[in-house]
Amino acid sequence: MPSAPTHALLVLNPKSRSGSSADLDAGLELLRDAGMKVEEVASSSPDETREIIRSRCGEFDLVIIGGGDGTISSAAGVLLECRLPLAILPLGTANDLARSLGINELQQAFSTIAANNRRAIDLGEVNGHYFFNVANVGLGVMVTRQLTDEVKKRWGVFSYLRALGVALVRSGQFRARLLIDGNKTHLRSIQLAVGNGRFYGGGNVVDDDATIDDGLLNLYSLRPQRFWELLTLAPLLRGGRHDLARRVFNATGRQIELETVPAGMEVHADGEPVAQTPATFRVLPGALEVVASTAAPGLTVPAEAAAAKGGVGSGG
């Protein structure tokens, strides 16, 4: 384990601030007691966040970002550029990257940062834009359009369910041509998702076997189907077991090229519009160091921990 960082930059998005000032103050006190010097700055936009980090990247050992998945993903490029590790305060609505890293609430996040358990995770990339969780085309994009700030504020985590209901009524089908690690596939789809992490959309599982450090992208595509058929798929989609359904195409790969008919369909990544089709998705294995829980569900078990676990079992 690396020594505790001595100087951390904390960037907070005021719009995503779901914790009380008292909770934040208590957490900052915990970090200082752990030997960290923490400088707090506010950012009102992704551009401002990137500029803050870039302009001072030589001054810090760690960047802590408080916000949602979109806020955090927008900083991935500059974190790579500055070679800085990332820690997260889950202050958004979905907090799916935090879920992958085993961080479920604010005080746990501060405790995890103080413990300073570091892991290398993968980044997804689509047409030059980085993402942590999932990029999608079709139904998922329609869901994102329905997730206005007003809807999120009123419905909280249930806003995703409401948005899905509206999107199911309005979305249409498209044709997709895929090249997955050199293998060609043609299909019709209403939703195509490419996952780098384990969770998306407020706790849905990309794939039952997916982790954010496995060096793979996990793709699923929903074939055109009736509304009631989609409803029966919901439990499988939630748990990442859509491989059990015939109406879902599943694949894994390291590079995925996508063309659609119609062309120019929007691609959203971690809830933000980033590109249009045609699109090329890549995985960057172990690209970024993060602070994570030792029991993170979105990370593979370290080899030494797995060996220790096996040793205990064999001795019984």
C-alpha positions as CSV (number, residue, x, y, z in Angstrom):
1,M,0.0,0.0,0.0
2,P,1.4,3.5,-0.9
3,S,2.1,5.9,1.9
4,A,-0.8,8.3,2.7
5,P,-0.9,11.3,0.4
6,T,0.2,14.5,2.1
7,H,-1.7,17.0,-0.1
8,A,-5.2,16.4,-1.6
9,L,-7.3,18.6,-3.8
10,L,-11.0,18.3,-3.1
11,V,-13.2,19.6,-6.0
12,L,-16.9,19.9,-5.1
13,N,-19.8,20.4,-7.6
14,P,-22.3,22.5,-5.6
15,K,-25.2,21.3,-7.7
16,S,-24.4,17.7,-6.8
17,R,-23.9,18.4,-3.1
18,S,-26.3,16.0,-1.4
19,G,-24.4,15.8,2.0
20,S,-24.8,18.4,4.8
21,S,-22.1,20.8,5.6
22,A,-21.7,19.0,9.0
23,D,-21.1,15.7,7.2
24,L,-18.5,17.2,5.0
25,D,-16.8,19.0,7.9
26,A,-16.7,15.7,9.8
27,G,-15.2,13.9,6.9
28,L,-12.6,16.5,6.3
29,E,-11.6,16.3,9.9
30,L,-11.2,12.6,9.6
31,L,-8.8,13.1,6.6
32,R,-6.8,15.6,8.5
33,D,-6.5,13.3,11.5
34,A,-5.2,10.7,9.0
35,G,-2.4,13.0,8.1
36,M,-3.8,14.6,5.0
37,K,-3.6,18.2,4.0
38,V,-6.9,18.9,2.1
39,E,-7.6,22.0,0.0
40,E,-11.2,22.5,-1.0
41,V,-12.3,24.3,-4.2
42,A,-15.8,24.6,-5.8
43,S,-16.5,24.0,-9.5
44,S,-19.6,24.9,-11.4
45,S,-18.9,23.0,-14.6
46,P,-16.8,20.2,-16.1
47,D,-14.6,22.7,-17.9
48,E,-13.9,24.5,-14.7
49,T,-13.1,21.2,-12.9
50,R,-10.6,20.2,-15.7
51,E,-8.9,23.6,-15.6
52,I,-8.6,23.6,-11.8
53,I,-6.9,20.2,-11.9
54,R,-4.7,20.9,-14.9
55,S,-3.5,24.3,-13.6
56,R,-2.3,22.8,-10.3
57,C,-1.6,19.2,-11.0
58,G,2.0,19.3,-9.8
59,E,0.9,20.5,-6.3
60,F,-1.1,17.5,-5.2
61,D,-0.8,13.7,-4.5
62,L,-4.5,12.9,-4.9
63,V,-7.6,14.5,-6.4
64,I,-10.9,14.0,-4.5
65,I,-14.0,14.8,-6.6
66,G,-17.5,15.2,-5.0
67,G,-20.3,14.9,-7.5
68,G,-22.1,12.5,-9.8
69,D,-20.9,10.1,-12.5
70,G,-21.0,12.8,-15.2
71,T,-18.9,15.2,-13.2
72,I,-16.3,12.5,-12.3
73,S,-16.1,11.1,-15.9
74,S,-15.5,14.6,-17.3
75,A,-12.3,14.8,-15.3
76,A,-10.9,11.4,-16.4
77,G,-8.8,12.8,-19.2
78,V,-7.0,15.5,-17.1
79,L,-6.4,12.9,-14.3
80,L,-4.6,10.8,-16.9
81,E,-2.7,13.8,-18.2
82,C,-1.5,14.7,-14.8
83,R,-1.0,11.1,-13.6
84,L,-3.0,11.8,-10.5
85,P,-5.0,9.2,-8.5
86,L,-8.7,9.7,-7.9
87,A,-10.9,9.4,-4.9
88,I,-14.7,9.9,-4.9
89,L,-17.4,11.5,-2.7
90,P,-20.7,10.1,-3.9
91,L,-22.8,13.3,-4.2
92,G,-24.8,12.5,-7.4
93,T,-28.0,10.7,-8.0
94,A,-26.8,7.3,-9.3
95,N,-23.2,7.1,-8.1
96,D,-22.5,4.0,-10.1
97,L,-18.7,4.4,-10.2
98,A,-18.8,4.7,-6.4
99,R,-20.8,1.5,-6.3
100,S,-18.2,-0.3,-8.4
101,L,-15.6,0.9,-5.9
102,G,-17.6,-0.3,-2.9
103,I,-18.5,3.2,-1.7
104,N,-22.1,3.6,-0.7
105,E,-22.4,6.8,1.4
106,L,-20.5,9.9,2.3
107,Q,-18.9,9.0,5.6
108,Q,-17.8,5.6,4.3
109,A,-16.2,7.5,1.4
110,F,-14.1,9.6,3.8
111,S,-13.1,6.5,5.8
112,T,-12.1,4.8,2.5
113,I,-10.0,7.8,1.5
114,A,-8.3,7.8,4.9
115,A,-7.5,4.1,4.6
116,N,-5.9,4.8,1.2
117,N,-6.4,1.4,-0.4
118,R,-5.3,2.0,-4.1
119,R,-6.4,0.0,-7.1
120,A,-5.8,0.4,-10.8
121,I,-9.0,0.4,-12.9
122,D,-9.8,0.5,-16.6
123,L,-11.2,3.4,-18.6
124,G,-13.6,3.1,-21.5
125,E,-13.1,5.3,-24.5
126,V,-15.6,6.2,-27.3
127,N,-14.4,8.4,-30.2
128,G,-11.8,10.0,-27.9
129,H,-14.1,10.5,-24.9
130,Y,-13.4,8.6,-21.7
131,F,-16.0,6.9,-19.5
132,F,-16.1,4.8,-16.4
133,N,-19.4,2.9,-16.5
134,V,-21.4,2.6,-19.7
135,A,-21.9,4.1,-23.1
136,N,-25.1,3.5,-24.9
137,V,-27.2,4.1,-28.0
138,G,-31.0,4.0,-28.4
139,L,-33.2,3.5,-25.4
140,G,-30.6,4.5,-22.8
141,V,-30.1,7.8,-24.6
142,M,-33.8,8.4,-24.4
143,V,-33.8,7.7,-20.7
144,T,-31.0,10.2,-20.2
145,R,-33.0,12.9,-22.0
146,Q,-35.9,12.3,-19.6
147,L,-33.6,12.7,-16.6
148,T,-33.8,16.5,-16.2
149,D,-32.6,18.2,-13.0
150,E,-36.2,18.7,-12.0
151,V,-37.0,15.0,-12.4
152,K,-33.9,13.9,-10.4
153,K,-34.7,16.3,-7.6
154,R,-38.3,15.2,-7.4
155,W,-37.9,11.5,-7.8
156,G,-34.4,10.8,-6.6
157,V,-33.0,7.4,-7.5
158,F,-36.6,6.4,-8.7
159,S,-36.2,9.0,-11.4
160,Y,-34.5,6.3,-13.5
161,L,-37.5,4.1,-13.4
162,R,-39.8,7.0,-14.4
163,A,-37.5,7.9,-17.2
164,L,-37.4,4.3,-18.5
165,G,-41.2,4.2,-18.6
166,V,-41.3,7.3,-20.8
167,A,-38.4,6.1,-23.0
168,L,-40.0,2.7,-23.7
169,V,-42.9,4.5,-25.3
170,R,-40.9,6.9,-27.4
171,S,-37.8,5.0,-28.6
172,G,-37.6,3.3,-32.0
173,Q,-35.5,0.5,-33.4
174,F,-32.3,0.8,-35.5
175,R,-29.9,-1.5,-37.4
176,A,-26.4,-2.0,-36.0
177,R,-23.2,-3.3,-37.7
178,L,-20.7,-4.4,-35.2
179,L,-17.0,-5.3,-35.5
180,I,-16.0,-6.8,-32.1
181,D,-12.2,-7.6,-32.0
182,G,-12.4,-8.3,-35.7
183,N,-15.6,-10.4,-35.6
184,K,-18.6,-9.0,-37.6
185,T,-22.2,-9.0,-36.4
186,H,-25.3,-7.5,-37.9
187,L,-28.5,-7.0,-35.8
188,R,-31.6,-5.0,-35.1
189,S,-31.7,-3.2,-31.8
190,I,-33.7,-0.8,-29.6
191,Q,-30.9,-0.4,-27.1
192,L,-27.1,-1.1,-27.3
193,A,-24.9,-0.6,-24.3
194,V,-21.1,-1.0,-24.0
195,G,-20.0,-1.3,-20.4
196,N,-16.5,-0.7,-18.9
197,G,-17.6,-0.8,-15.2
198,R,-20.0,-3.0,-13.4
199,F,-22.9,-0.7,-12.6
200,Y,-25.0,1.9,-14.5
201,G,-28.4,3.6,-14.4
202,G,-28.6,3.7,-10.6
203,G,-27.4,0.2,-9.7
204,N,-28.2,-1.9,-12.8
205,V,-25.5,-4.5,-13.5
206,V,-23.8,-4.4,-16.9
207,D,-23.0,-8.1,-16.8
208,D,-22.9,-10.6,-14.0
209,D,-19.2,-11.2,-14.6
210,A,-18.2,-7.6,-15.3
211,T,-15.6,-5.7,-13.2
212,I,-14.0,-2.4,-13.8
213,D,-10.5,-3.9,-13.9
214,D,-11.0,-6.9,-16.1
215,G,-9.6,-5.4,-19.3
216,L,-12.8,-6.0,-21.2
217,L,-15.8,-4.2,-22.6
218,N,-19.2,-5.9,-22.0
219,L,-21.8,-5.3,-24.8
220,Y,-25.5,-6.1,-24.7
221,S,-28.1,-5.3,-27.3
222,L,-31.9,-5.6,-26.9
223,R,-33.7,-6.9,-29.9
224,P,-37.0,-5.2,-30.9
225,Q,-39.8,-6.5,-28.8
226,R,-43.1,-5.7,-27.3
227,F,-43.6,-3.6,-24.2
228,W,-44.6,-6.5,-22.0
229,E,-41.6,-8.5,-23.1
230,L,-39.3,-5.7,-22.0
231,L,-41.0,-5.6,-18.6
232,T,-40.3,-9.4,-18.2
233,L,-36.7,-8.7,-19.0
234,A,-36.3,-6.0,-16.3
235,P,-35.2,-8.3,-13.4
236,L,-32.5,-9.9,-15.7
237,L,-31.3,-6.5,-16.8
238,R,-31.2,-5.2,-13.2
239,G,-29.0,-8.2,-12.1
240,G,-26.8,-8.4,-15.2
241,R,-28.2,-11.8,-16.2
242,H,-29.6,-10.8,-19.6
243,D,-27.4,-13.5,-21.1
244,L,-30.2,-15.9,-20.1
245,A,-32.7,-14.2,-22.5
246,R,-32.9,-15.0,-26.2
247,R,-34.0,-11.5,-26.9
248,V,-30.6,-10.1,-25.8
249,F,-27.4,-10.3,-27.7
250,N,-24.2,-10.3,-25.5
251,A,-20.5,-10.1,-26.3
252,T,-17.2,-9.1,-24.8
253,G,-14.2,-7.5,-26.4
254,R,-11.4,-5.0,-26.2
255,Q,-12.4,-2.9,-29.2
256,I,-15.9,-2.5,-30.7
257,E,-16.7,-0.6,-33.9
258,L,-20.4,0.4,-34.4
259,E,-22.2,1.7,-37.4
260,T,-26.0,2.3,-37.3
261,V,-28.8,2.9,-39.7
262,P,-29.8,5.6,-39.3
263,A,-26.4,7.1,-39.0
264,G,-25.5,9.8,-36.6
265,M,-27.3,8.4,-33.6
266,E,-26.3,9.9,-30.3
267,V,-23.9,8.1,-28.0
268,H,-24.2,8.9,-24.3
269,A,-21.5,7.9,-21.8
270,D,-22.0,8.0,-18.0
271,G,-25.2,10.0,-18.6
272,E,-23.7,12.7,-20.9
273,P,-23.8,13.1,-24.7
274,V,-20.3,12.6,-26.0
275,A,-20.4,11.4,-29.6
276,Q,-22.5,10.1,-32.6
277,T,-22.3,6.9,-34.6
278,P,-20.2,5.6,-36.2
279,A,-18.4,5.0,-33.0
280,T,-15.3,3.1,-31.9
281,F,-15.2,1.8,-28.3
282,R,-11.9,0.8,-26.6
283,V,-10.8,-0.3,-23.2
284,L,-7.7,1.2,-21.6
285,P,-6.7,-1.5,-19.0
286,G,-5.4,-0.3,-15.7
287,A,-5.3,3.3,-16.9
288,L,-6.2,5.1,-13.7
289,E,-5.4,4.6,-10.0
290,V,-8.3,5.1,-7.6
291,V,-9.0,4.8,-3.9
292,A,-11.5,1.9,-3.3
293,S,-13.0,-0.2,-0.6
294,T,-11.3,-3.5,0.1
295,A,-14.7,-5.1,-0.5
296,A,-15.5,-3.4,-3.8
297,P,-18.1,-5.4,-5.9
298,G,-16.8,-3.9,-9.1
299,L,-13.2,-5.0,-8.7
300,T,-11.6,-8.4,-9.1
301,V,-10.2,-10.0,-6.0
302,P,-6.4,-9.3,-5.8
303,A,-4.3,-12.4,-6.5
304,E,-2.8,-12.4,-3.0
305,A,-6.2,-12.1,-1.4
306,A,-7.6,-14.9,-3.5
307,A,-4.6,-17.1,-2.6
308,A,-5.0,-16.3,1.1
309,K,-8.7,-17.1,0.9
310,G,-8.0,-20.4,-0.8
311,G,-5.4,-21.2,1.8
312,V,-7.8,-20.8,4.6
313,G,-10.4,-23.0,2.9
314,S,-8.0,-25.7,2.1
315,G,-6.8,-25.8,5.7
316,G,-10.3,-26.4,7.1
